[in-house]
Amino acid sequence: MPDVSRDCSRSTPGAGWAPDAACAVTGTHLLAWRREQLAAGGESEALDWLLAMAAGLDWSTLQHLRIAPERSVSLPVSLDQLTVLWQRHLQFSEPLQYLLQRCSWRDLELVVAPGVLIPRPETELLVELAQALRADRPPTCWADLGTGSGCLAVALAGLWPTSEGLAVDCSDAALRQAARNLERCGRRSRVQLLQGSWWQPLHPWWGRLDLVVANPPYIPTAVWSSLEPVVRTHEPRLALDGGSDGLDALRLIVSGCRDALAPGGWLLLEHHHDQSRPVLDLLRGAGLEQVAAHPDLEGTLRFAVARAPVA
Ligand SMILES: C[S@@+](CC[C@H](N)C(=O)[O-])C[C@H]1O[C@@H](n2cnc3c(N)ncnc32)[C@H](O)[C@@H]1O
């Protein structure tokens, strides 16, 4: 049953960043401003994301203004302030999500800040997979390894309000941000946040975890070194770099799962686009059953699921 106890949807005001002043602009003025910003560089999708998140201007409003540019629209923020944000993004490759300290993810609006990975859209599918695996009944106890912003933990706590939730990260900044996101969404009391490396802080729950999700660092170091500056310079290496073949964290997680999972418990992993075969091999090698790969929305195998033997 989805949780509707507290609205933490996209309409909730974000934290940190605050608009300077409301202003009214005509479509003609706004569209000219948009063209001018794009002429300075950057991608139209990113600029439209900024308009949507900072000024509440969605795609259909922009379309209406294109059709009737003489109409005015009231913005909660000045175009000058939007220009400053866009220039910072262009000049220093700062992710817009960090500049606004907000990120939309599934039906949630989460707080994000430098030091913690910005949740990615593909990770949303881990929640759907988890929900499908436990469609018959909620897990008694679930865990999220490498919780980061807490995106997965917030979502799972919403799906299963009466289950015991555990979220692990070794990073202080991540755990603080996860706590903030759980708090904003009214789900803080459903999830214990634990600091440490992968399974280690879960020792007291070993053998009792019915479902564990993990989106660990899985990018091979050489690939990480060639990532765009917007990611490599600004997002934490700890969250991205998975070692020479990208599998360091995945190996550790799989190697500990037989002790930690309850009999019949599920492990769900996200991995790099070319890691499906080695990850499935790791899961089979660890003695797990019902090992299967799942695609992302583009059909690329990005997820692996497996189950601990029942007896
Ligand atoms: C790819 S990010 C995923 C964050 C979040 N779950 C998401 O999907 O957006 C990986 C996370 O694993 C954490 N991490 C890295 N090494 C770890 C370790 N040894 N033990 C626990 N967490 C770790 C990082 O701090 C980071 O938050």
The ligand as an SDF file (V2000), in Angstrom:
LIG
                    3D

 27 29  0  0  0  0  0  0  0  0999 V2000
   26.1760    4.9330   -6.3120 C   0  0  0  0  0  0  0  0  0  0  0  0
   25.9830    5.6570   -4.7250 S   0  0  0  0  0  0  0  0  0  0  0  0
   24.2880    5.2360   -4.4260 C   0  0  0  0  0  0  0  0  0  0  0  0
   23.5510    6.2140   -3.5650 C   0  0  0  0  0  0  0  0  0  0  0  0
   22.0390    5.9900   -3.5350 C   0  0  0  0  0  0  0  0  0  0  0  0
   21.7100    4.6780   -3.0380 N   0  0  0  0  0  0  0  0  0  0  0  0
   21.4700    6.1830   -4.9160 C   0  0  0  0  0  0  0  0  0  0  0  0
   21.0170    5.1910   -5.5030 O   0  0  0  0  0  0  0  0  0  0  0  0
   21.4620    7.3200   -5.4130 O   0  0  0  0  0  0  0  0  0  0  0  0
   26.8950    4.5310   -3.6960 C   0  0  0  0  0  0  0  0  0  0  0  0
   26.8630    4.8520   -2.2190 C   0  0  0  0  0  0  0  0  0  0  0  0
   27.6560    3.8540   -1.5600 O   0  0  0  0  0  0  0  0  0  0  0  0
   28.3630    4.4710   -0.5210 C   0  0  0  0  0  0  0  0  0  0  0  0
   29.5420    3.6300   -0.2050 N   0  0  0  0  0  0  0  0  0  0  0  0
   30.7330    3.5520   -0.8450 C   0  0  0  0  0  0  0  0  0  0  0  0
   31.5260    2.6480   -0.2460 N   0  0  0  0  0  0  0  0  0  0  0  0
   30.8210    2.1450    0.7950 C   0  0  0  0  0  0  0  0  0  0  0  0
   31.1030    1.1710    1.7860 C   0  0  0  0  0  0  0  0  0  0  0  0
   32.2730    0.5120    1.8420 N   0  0  0  0  0  0  0  0  0  0  0  0
   30.1430    0.8930    2.7020 N   0  0  0  0  0  0  0  0  0  0  0  0
   28.9520    1.5300    2.6780 C   0  0  0  0  0  0  0  0  0  0  0  0
   28.6220    2.4750    1.7550 N   0  0  0  0  0  0  0  0  0  0  0  0
   29.5480    2.7710    0.8270 C   0  0  0  0  0  0  0  0  0  0  0  0
   28.7220    5.8440   -1.0360 C   0  0  0  0  0  0  0  0  0  0  0  0
   28.9960    6.7360    0.0180 O   0  0  0  0  0  0  0  0  0  0  0  0
   27.4550    6.1870   -1.8320 C   0  0  0  0  0  0  0  0  0  0  0  0
   26.5500    6.8920   -1.0270 O   0  0  0  0  0  0  0  0  0  0  0  0
  1  2  1  0
  2  3  1  0
  2 10  1  0
  3  4  1  0
  4  5  1  0
  5  6  1  0
  5  7  1  0
  7  8  2  0
  7  9  1  0
 10 11  1  0
 11 12  1  0
 11 26  1  0
 12 13  1  0
 13 14  1  0
 13 24  1  0
 14 15  1  0
 14 23  1  0
 15 16  2  0
 16 17  1  0
 17 18  1  0
 17 23  2  0
 18 19  1  0
 18 20  2  0
 20 21  1  0
 21 22  2  0
 22 23  1  0
 24 25  1  0
 24 26  1  0
 26 27  1  0
M  CHG  2   2   1   9  -1
M  END
$$$$
